Amino acid sequence: MRQGRILIVVQNLPVPFDRRVWLEATTLAKAGYRISVICPKAKGFNAGFEILEDVEIYRYPLPIDAGSKLGFVAEFIWCFVATALLSLRIAIVGRGFDVLHVCNPPETYWLLGQFWRLFGTVFLFDHHDLSPEMYQAKFGGGGLVMKVLLWLERRTLSCAQVVVTTNQSHKTVAIERGGKRPEDIYIVRSGPQLARFTHYPPDPVWRQNRRYLLVYLGEICKQDGVDHLIRAIKRLVETYRFVDFHCVLVGGGPHQPAIKAYAAELGVAAYTTFTGRVSDELLCRILSSADIAVDPDPKNDWTDKSTMNKVVEYMYFGLPIVCYDLTEARVSAAGAALYVEANDEDALARGVMQLAGDEAVRARMRGFGMNRVRSALAWDYSEPHLLAAYDKAMALVGARTREPAPSPGPVRPPGE
């Protein structure tokens, strides 16, 4: 069993709702590490403190709902101060920590990492997202904000002694933009934990008396391209007269109400069901009932280099996928997806029709995807890489704390 104390900081989502962070935390706890987590509160996760699976979780309130550039700045400041205070509490009266494990976005916690490094703590950066590229995808353009984000990224990577990241594209960024040595970067893919999922018999209620069930899974944010899916549905219905389908969109997110209203505005609300966030069981039941999954992420510098968790989760349930032709989508899905011309909603619609009309191709993609998840992409295959990163981090902790052994002096024969 390994030994050591770890503090994980995540701002984007609370745990255990953030699946990647929760898998990391519980994997490390099972390996013998003592784990604390700091994260924001959110609907359904409002306890200020609780212990789950031997992981201590500290949550702070998030009164700022960022919807603008200034809102994001205010949110970052609030979260940084709350996290810094909780880290002091954990260091003084909690479990303490030898490694500070910070997940992005944002890249504002390098200052906290630099502070705790003064006390011998090792700073590990968990590179979830490319924040500069994500900013461009959300707001467009560059300018001063883009320069600041790139600077924050460089500072974070420079301060980090060990980097964990999600794919080769991110590793390349850490080397080329962050100046990291390849041997200090560990790729830990965000694969699903097989025990979390269960296959169920298909439930016809989700089809709304139609032949094909399409599904979208994920938090619905402005940059996720779900508006592309809604426009593709409109093309299916109005341009191609393909109407024997229903689409279930699973997930909440800040942009979900706007997308739901957009479906009504375009006249395709009758072909969509928006579930909001659902339990794991209901998620499994919906995915077990679907015929085709859609990943409508538009191609840009952010999506092309990002691994989308939804793609691998689709594959677990044997769902053939229609998506735009993205570099990391191909790495994850390989033969489990039909790749169409990027950012072309008509191509997305035609891809859905193509798969719907070819049951043999769907069956081949189904088998390929299910086998790929179970043989290469499940979380079980990421665990050794995460533990290797921590072997490196704990070796750095040991190097800082070990004192030279005192010299034994000359050896004298007995009797002298």
Helices and strands as residue ranges (DSSP letters): E 5-9, H 19-30, E 34-40, E 49-52, E 55-60, H 69-93, E 99-103, H 110-117, E 122-127, H 131-139, H 143-159, E 162-165, H 168-176, G 182-184, E 185-187, G 194-196, G 204-207, E 212-217, G 222-224, H 226-234, I 235-239, E 245-250, H 256-265, G 269-271, E 272-276, H 280-289, E 292-295, G 303-305, H 309-316, E 321-324, H 327-333, G 334-336, E 337-340, H 345-356, H 359-372, I 373-377, G 379-381, H 383-401
